Amino acid sequence: MRFLLIVLVFILSLHAKELEGTFVTEPIFNASVSMKMSGNPENPAVVLVHGLGDEASTIWDGTIAFLKNNYYVITFDLPGFGQSTKSNELYSPTQYAKFIQHMTHTYVKKPFHLVGHSMGGAIALKYTSMYPSHVESLVLVDVAGILHRSEYNTFLMKTGIHSFFDDYGGLTQNSTFNRFVDKMTEKIDRKMSVDMNRVLQSPELRASVLGANPMRIAAVALVEENFSGVIQDINTKTTIVWGEDDDVAPLKTGYVLHKLMENSSLKSISDAKHVPMLTHEKAFLQILQEHFIHPKAPMRPTLPSQTQSYSVHLKHVKDQTYSGMIESMSIRDSQRVVIKDASIGELVVVNSDVEIINSTFKGSKEVVLMAQNAKVSIIASDVFGTLKLHNVKLHLLGTHIQALGKPIEVLLTSFVFYSLCHINDKRVHGKEILNAK
């Protein structure tokens, strides 16, 4: 009897202690997985999913220490990373979502809060779309990979894919390297325009093209995954957390997620880059605590209040931001001009680089934007009217266009990149070369 009592006490004590260095075998990748279970299983469950990188689940050490007294926290090194098995498998968001389903069905056995960082955020989105009833809430941290692949040139190169391009092999992550990014855009698109899904599905091609390297396979599979129709249909309570200075998955991705996910709030962390849970731990944990303990109505993007409208004509402007009720604006020979939280009647852009964020185009004329010899990005915005292009690179991210006639008219060949867009109520995600007729 005494022996049985000792055994019982020991078993019960495991519920309040952290199980370190546990290895389990899972059936999706047939991998040995390093996992950690912390806290009392009777508490609400939190599952933490890491992104690309050799650090794997160790990025969550501080988060685990913060949560484990009040939550049952489950972390693991995804197959292909950390201490888990690394092999030549299809490490895609869909396969990882199936892996998480196996792990949580086996070790959690109840709905849980799901937290994902970078690639892990994309996996969390995919999981929630596949198993919505299993997720109590979502926290998405600096999510990578959900936009069209043309938006992720830097992301691909910084995760080692630059070695795929022979004549640029061996570049390092310094300022000289970063200056190549824009010049390599078309090269990357050409390389990635081959049927990468065929490469991903074939073990032989994964070996010959991607070197059977799990990080490369996971990075390419991530940017090849089409999230159109996935994100818009998720209604789970979500907090989106972003480092304002993230140079891997820029904040514009956060704006897109916030616009498309109606039950979401966006919290940015000043001066933080891609891993705020490590560099700005206190701010990150405060946001996490607010998400779990103080449920609030989602904070939706807002347009400017009905202040007095104005018109402005800019020339030779650099690194300036404008907002408010803009009746008309022209921008010429300018660099890195940002229009944010604005209502825009008419915009003309010539020989300039302009970014429009969380804004609405709606004026008295059908043509609301005329652009020539320019790069224009329209992010998390609504456009009621036509865009007229003349030799333009137009990036549309999480943008809705509604026009009576053609949504886009072309006077000279232009490139249009769509990420998670609605064009006249049709979902569009891809790249298009438009020629004048």
Number of C-alpha atoms within 10 A of each C-alpha: 6 7 8 9 10 11 12 11 11 11 11 12 12 15 17 16 14 17 14 11 13 12 15 12 14 15 11 16 21 12 19 20 25 22 20 18 24 24 24 21 18 12 14 18 25 26 22 22 27 26 28 22 13 14 14 21 23 15 20 19 12 14 19 23 12 14 18 21 15 13 19 24 27 25 22 27 23 27 25 26 24 19 20 20 18 19 16 19 24 22 23 20 26 20 17 22 23 18 19 21 19 15 22 17 13 10 12 21 13 14 17 21 20 25 24 22 28 23 28 27 28 29 31 30 28 23 24 24 21 16 13 16 12 18 20 18 20 25 24 26 30 29 29 26 28 29 30 23 24 20 21 21 20 22 20 21 23 16 17 17 20 21 15 16 14 8 9 12 12 12 16 13 11 8 8 10 15 15 10 13 15 11 10 15 15 13 13 21 14 10 12 16 10 10 10 17 13 11 20 24 13 15 16 14 15 22 16 11 16 21 14 19 17 22 21 24 24 24 24 24 22 24 25 21 19 18 21 20 15 17 20 16 13 20 15 18 21 25 25 23 24 30 26 20 16 18 13 21 26 21 20 22 22 26 22 24 25 25 21 21 20 20 17 23 24 19 17 20 17 13 12 20 22 23 20 26 22 16 14 16 14 14 15 23 17 10 18 19 13 12 18 15 8 9 10 10 10 16 14 14 17 10 16 13 11 9 9 9 13 12 14 12 11 14 14 11 14 15 10 12 13 14 17 20 22 22 19 18 17 17 22 19 16 20 20 16 20 18 21 20 21 22 26 26 23 22 22 16 24 20 19 23 21 23 19 24 22 24 26 24 23 20 19 10 12 17 23 21 23 19 26 21 18 23 21 22 20 24 25 27 26 20 22 21 25 23 21 20 27 20 20 26 21 22 22 26 27 29 26 23 22 17 16 10 12 16 18 17 19 20 16 16 16 21 19 20 22 25 28 28 26 20 18 16 10 11 14 20 21 16 16 12 10 18 15 12 8
